[in-house]
Amino acid sequence: MSGHVGGPRGPDNLGDRAVPANDTAEPTLKPSVTEPVEEILDVGQGLLDRGEIFLLSMMRESNLYQIGLAIVLFGVAYLLRITLGPRIRAWMGTREGWPKWRMRILVVIHQRLQAIFFVALLWGAVLILREVTWPSRSYLLGIIATLAFAWLTVVFLTRLIKSPFLRKLVRYGAWTYVTLRILGLTAEASRILDSIGFDLGEVRISMLIILQALVVVGALVALARFVTTTTSRRIQSNEDISPSMRVLIVKVMQIGFYGLAFYIGVKAVGIDLTGLAVLSGAIGVGLGFGLQKVVSNLVSGVIILLDKSIKPGDVISLGETFGWINTLGARYASVVTRDGKEYLIPNEDLITNQVVNWSHSDDFVRLDIFFGTAYHDDPHDVRKMAIAAAKSVDRVLSFRPPVCHIVGFGDSSVDYILRFWIKDPTGGLTNIRGNVYLALWDAFRENGVSIPFPQREVKMMGGEMPGLPKDTPDPQDD
């Protein structure tokens, strides 16, 4: 039996299969596809080799007792939590005068007591082992302690993110990164993720860049949201700034911080935005046609805030809607009516339609009510009674006294108008009118003033109803 054992096959040693002369030895996949696959396979093989070495090292006696010690410390941390947790909770219940932010920190700490105890016990054990034995006896335990501390730090930092989705995204991304960093696997993971991607012009879009962008941009957006929320609270509590300017400052600050966070995040991961300029321009033109109303409402909102024509707390009337401005948003204004309904009116309607602002320059509002009395009542006395009745109502202003005038002589009454001022239109207009009418009713009834109503007399001519035959019985006979 002859032939080569090992070594490359030559052209004359192709085995039992005959190959045509024009066949080539090139692979069937294109180089652009095979290169990432080969790189992933090489990195994967290297990780498998390192994993095999790691597993073999775990079988050593020094490493097994470190793993066992970590498990024992985890159990001790659990016992400490169930023992001290209720006592700490009861102590927290006695801290009634503390600020809310301090109580929130205590609640977060109480929720992670076991992890805190576990990290403290791990580092205590590592420090003791490093003093009484060789460093190799605590090497694995030190890695576990570092991982536990890093994971716990990520948990506390991500608690500042209010959005649940964004919090989970940043938390899991940070956990993955610190784990790879501590284990020394960042280079291999970066090579695998970077090999999965595609080219968009001069821009390289890979899985690594996408993950980095999600985590970095998410963290920066969360930071921008925290800063804007904290700053907006201080701005809203500043009485020296008008309400409309407060809203405008907060909106501009939010747009600036969020835009800056997105720009810094994209630049931090190495994405060149100039390569996407043409694509973003085309998308912008399409969005401009499709979002005309949205852009119009945004611009109208900015105009409203700048000219201060409408601000939070104003009482307005728009068509059949009467209420006060609750909030001014980027797209709409929230108007709350007296019956508890909340109307979301687009900002464009507040610019283009006629709006009655009852409290634009000041809070003083004049109301008019009409009534009539009989001709035999003295109009001078009626006017004095009406003014006194209006003054007796609580919300009617005394330093702007009511006035009463005759506006005409009707068919059956002398017609009057009673005008009075109030300073709290948010308290309602219909109810104050009703109270003044009740005061007028009581005053007129006490002084014998009558409120006439039309009366008609029907006179029958000839004793017979017209249009009926003579033999038709009279309906009054029934």
Residue, then its C-alpha position, 0 to 999 in steps of 0.5 A: m500500500s503506497g501513497h502519502v501519509g500526511g502532507p499536502r496533496g499534489p496535483d497527481n494525488l487527488g484521491d479517487r475523484a477525478v477533477p477536470a483540468n479547469d477546476t480551481a481550488e478557490p472557495t465558493l464564498k466571496p472573500s468579503v463573507t469568508e473573512p468575518v466568518e474565519e475571524i469569528l471562528d478563530v476568536g471562538q477557538g481561542l475562547l474555547d481554548r481559554g475556557e478549557i484552561f479556565l475549567l481545568s484550573m477550577m479543579r485545583e484544590s485552591n480554587l475549589y475552596q475559594i468557590g466554596l467560600a464564596i458560596v458560604l459567604f452568599g449564604v451568610a449574606y442571606l441570613l444577615r438580610i433576613t435578620l437585619g432587614p426587618r429592623i432596618r425597615a422599622w428604623m426607616g419608618t421612624r424617619e418621618g421628617w427626612p427629605k424624600w430623596r434621602m428616603r428613596i436612597l434608603v429604600v434602594i439600599h434596603q432592597r439590595l441588602q443581600a448584595i451589599f452584605f455579600v460584597a462586604l463579606l467578599w472583600g473582607a475575606v479577600l483582605i484577610l486571605r491576602e494577609v495570612t496566605w499567598p496571593s494565589r489563594s485569594y485570586l479567584l475570590g478577588i475576581i468574584a468580589t470585583l465582579a459583585f462590586a461592579w454589578l452592584t455599582v451599576v445597579f445603584l447608578t442605573r436607578l437614576i434612570k426613570s424609564p424602565f426600558l432605558r434602565k434595563l438597556v443601560r444596566y444589562g449593557a454595563w453589566t456585560y461590559v464590566t464582566l468582559r473587562i474584568l475577565g479580560l475578554t473585551a478584545e475578543a468580544s470586540r473582534i467578534l462584534d466588529s466583524i458582524g456588520f456592513d459598509l454604508g458608503e464610507v461608514r462602517i456599521s457593525m454590531l459593536i458600534i450599534l451596541q456601543a451607541l445604544v449603551v452610550v446614547g442611552a446613558l447620556v440621554a438618561l443623564a440629560r433627563f436627570v439634569t433637565t428634570t432637576t433644573s426644571r423644578r428649580i425654574q418652575s419654583n422661581e417666582d421671579i420668572s413669568p410662567s410662560m418664560r419658565v415653560l420656554i426655558v424648560k423646553v429650550m433646555q430639554i431640546g439642547f440637552y437631549g440634542l447634545a447627548f445624542y451628538i456626543g453619544v454618536k461621536a463617542v462611538g466613532i460614527d461620522l455624521t457627515g456620511l449620513a448628511v445626504l440620507s438625513g436630508a432626504i429623510g428631512v424633506g419627507l418628514g417635512f411634508g408628512l409632519q406639517k401640522v406637527v411642525s406648525n404646532l411646535v412653532s405655534g407653541v414657541i410663538i405663544l411662549l414668546d409673546k406671552s399671550i397665553k400662560p399656565g393659569d390663564v382662563i380662556s374661552l375658545g369656541e364652546t370651551f371655557g376653562w383654565i390653562n393647565t399646561l403648555g406642551a410642545r404640541y398642544a395646550s391642556v385646558v381644564t373646564r369646570d366639569g373636570k374635562e381636559y381638552l387638548i387644544p393644538n397650539e395652532d388653533l390658539i394662534t389662528n382662532q379668536v381666543v378670549n383670555w379672561s386673565h391676560s393682563d390682569d385677573f379682573v373680570r366684569l360680568d353683566i346680568f339682565f333683569g326687569t321690574a314692573y312699571h309701578d316700582d320706583p326705578h331709583d329704589v330698584r337700582k339701589m336694591a340691585i347694587a346692595a344685593a350684588k355687594s352682599v355676594d362674597r366674590v363681588l369686589s367692593f373696591r370696584p363697586p357694582v353699577c345698575h342702569i336702565v337699558g329700556f322700557g319693555d312691553s311689560s317691564v322696565d329693563y335693567i343691567l347690573r354690572f359687577w367685578i370679580k377677581d377669580p374667574t377660575g372659580g367659575l362664572t355661572n355660579i357667581r351669576g346665580n348667586v347674584y340672581l338669588a340675592l336680587w330675588d331675596a331683595f325684591r321679595e323683601n321690599g315688595v318689588s315684582i318681576p312681571f311676566p307677559q300676560r295676554e287677554v283673549k276676548m271671544m267675539g259674538g259668543e260663538m267660536p268662528g269656523l264651526p257649524k251651528d250644530t257643533p257642541d260647545p267644548q266648554d259644555d263637556 
